[in-house]
Amino acid sequence: MFDLHTHSVFSDGELIPSEIIRRMAAKGNEGVAITDHADFSTIPLILKNLLKLKEFEYEIDFLIGVEITHVPPKLIGKAVELAWKEGAEIVIVHGETIAEPVLPGTNSSALEEEINILAHPGIIGEEEAEKARENGIYLEISARKGHCLTNGHIARISEEFSCDLVINTDMHSPSDIIENETAVRILKGAGVKNYQYVLKNNERLFKKLRK
């Protein structure tokens, strides 16, 4: 599995980046993206620290990036632009999960920007699904408690509007890490028919973004 959404101690995760990489490898996963929660106050700091990892070779490939989180919808574009400027290899936006008080309009604004994934987009609407398809932005099936409650809706609307899906853990602690077998069960449980294609999407996007 290529997990494209994880968090380290540089936001609210429990592990330093090297341990994330080690534990992912120990689970048999092939790649990981470290995408810490970020806003204007932390984007430069997080990426400056994560970029130091790129000077060294680790046992599996990794990407460094951010998850733009709880930024007002009208400011998401500026935050995304800053992340790319500061060296992000992947940019995610924290979508309108029903598990947190995300501002309405976040999904719609995010889908107009140069991002790779809209994380746990909650009860995403039809117009937003069309935006995701048209702009080549992946919607996320989440393994994380709370965020996963709308996986079935996301799977259904993605199939209806031909949106591309990925599956990620949104890992904050070691117990959140999964491998292919668990990912397949989650996708099946959400009603995703072509679950192997979704897993392949994770790999395709990872390899596209890897520099």
JOWO-V688584 format. One record per residue. RES is the residue in one small letter. PHI is phi in degrees with one decimal (999 if undefined). OMEGA is omega in whole degrees, -180 to 180 (999 if undefined). Layout:
res = {RES/RES}
phi = {PHI/PHI}
omega = {OMEGA/OMEGA}
//
This chain:
res = {m/f/d/l/h/t/h/s/v/f/s/d/g/e/l/i/p/s/e/i/i/r/r/m/a/a/k/g/n/e/g/v/a/i/t/d/h/a/d/f/s/t/i/p/l/i/l/k/n/l/l/k/l/k/e/f/e/y/e/i/d/f/l/i/g/v/e/i/t/h/v/p/p/k/l/i/g/k/a/v/e/l/a/w/k/e/g/a/e/i/v/i/v/h/g/e/t/i/a/e/p/v/l/p/g/t/n/s/s/a/l/e/e/e/i/n/i/l/a/h/p/g/i/i/g/e/e/e/a/e/k/a/r/e/n/g/i/y/l/e/i/s/a/r/k/g/h/c/l/t/n/g/h/i/a/r/i/s/e/e/f/s/c/d/l/v/i/n/t/d/m/h/s/p/s/d/i/i/e/n/e/t/a/v/r/i/l/k/g/a/g/v/k/n/y/q/y/v/l/k/n/n/e/r/l/f/k/k/l/r/k}
phi = {999/-111.4/-90.2/-102.3/-152.6/-140.5/-130.8/-110.1/-66.2/-76.3/-133.4/-116.5/-84.0/-96.3/-111.9/-73.0/-54.4/-61.0/-73.5/-57.2/-61.1/-62.7/-70.1/-63.6/-63.1/-63.0/-83.0/88.7/-79.3/-98.5/-164.3/-148.4/-111.7/-96.1/-130.6/-68.6/-55.9/-153.2/-137.9/-60.1/-77.6/-123.6/-53.2/-62.3/-64.9/-60.2/-70.6/-59.6/-72.9/-66.6/-62.4/-62.5/-65.7/-69.8/-78.8/-128.2/-101.8/-110.5/-71.7/-129.9/-72.2/-146.3/-116.1/-120.0/-168.5/-142.4/-112.8/-64.6/-128.8/55.3/-83.4/-53.0/-48.9/-68.6/-107.2/-59.4/-58.9/-66.4/-67.4/-63.1/-59.7/-64.4/-60.8/-63.7/-61.8/-85.8/104.2/-60.6/-99.0/-147.5/-128.5/-117.7/-116.7/-70.9/-77.8/-82.0/-54.8/-79.3/-87.4/-141.7/-82.9/-74.9/-62.1/-58.0/98.1/-61.6/-57.6/-62.1/-64.7/-61.5/-73.7/-96.2/-107.7/-84.3/-118.4/-99.1/-139.4/-98.7/-75.3/25.6/-77.7/63.6/-88.7/-66.1/-89.2/-66.3/-62.7/-68.0/-62.2/-63.9/-61.4/-60.0/-64.0/-63.9/-97.6/66.7/-100.7/-80.5/-97.3/-106.8/-90.1/-108.4/-87.0/-84.8/-55.2/89.3/-62.6/-72.5/-64.1/-107.8/-55.7/-62.6/-64.2/-62.5/-62.8/-65.6/-69.7/-67.0/-67.3/-64.1/-109.2/57.0/-86.1/-82.8/-112.9/-130.5/-120.4/-136.8/-89.7/56.9/-63.2/-119.3/-140.0/-54.7/-68.2/-81.3/-70.0/-127.2/-123.1/-52.3/-61.2/-68.7/-58.8/-62.3/-62.8/-64.0/-63.7/-62.1/-63.3/-81.2/90.2/-76.2/-78.7/-95.6/-67.1/-66.6/-65.1/-65.2/-60.3/-66.9/-58.5/-57.2/-66.6/-60.3/-67.2/-57.8/-69.6/-65.7/-86.1/-65.6/-105.2}
omega = {172/-177/-172/-175/179/-177/180/178/178/166/-177/176/-177/-171/169/-176/-179/180/174/-179/-179/-178/175/179/-179/177/-180/179/-171/-178/-179/172/176/-169/-174/174/-176/169/-176/-177/-174/-178/-179/-178/-179/-176/175/180/-179/180/178/179/-175/178/-174/179/179/-173/171/-180/179/174/175/-178/-180/169/178/-167/177/172/179/-176/-177/-178/-176/-179/179/179/178/179/179/-179/178/-180/-177/172/178/174/178/178/179/171/178/-175/-173/175/177/-178/-179/-178/179/-179/174/-178/180/-180/-176/-180/-178/-176/175/-175/-179/178/-179/-174/166/-175/175/-173/174/-178/-177/-177/-177/180/179/178/177/177/-179/180/-176/-176/176/-180/-179/172/-171/162/-172/174/-172/178/-179/179/-175/-174/179/179/-179/178/-179/178/-178/-176/177/177/-178/-175/176/176/175/180/164/174/-179/-179/-169/-172/173/-178/-178/-178/-180/-175/178/177/-175/-175/179/178/179/180/179/180/177/180/178/-179/177/-177/-177/-174/179/178/179/177/178/176/178/-180/-179/-178/179/-177/176/-175/-178/-178/999}
//
